[in-house]
Amino acid sequence: MHYPLPELTQAETRAILQRALGQDTTEDVIALIHSVTDGVFRSVDMMIPRLLELRQRNEKKLAEGNLKMQDLVKTAAGRLMI
């Protein structure tokens, strides 16, 4: 029997991401992550470590403005098996 995965509300997604990503949690980032994961908790949860790693590896580019957090979200989403 197949049960649907519970979906997070956008407010729940926001709360999880703010705790994990801190100041990088903009409304655009929240909306994009909620969209690409369909609000499925497991997918949001799996995306966080990837985002933290990508943010650390690209810290200089982010600071210089050559890369946006949304770009990292897209890269991390590409690695998810949804």
Secondary structure as UniProt FT lines:
FT   HELIX           10..21
FT   HELIX           22..24
FT   HELIX           27..37
FT   TURN            38..39
FT   HELIX           41..57
FT   HELIX           59..64
FT   HELIX           69..78
//
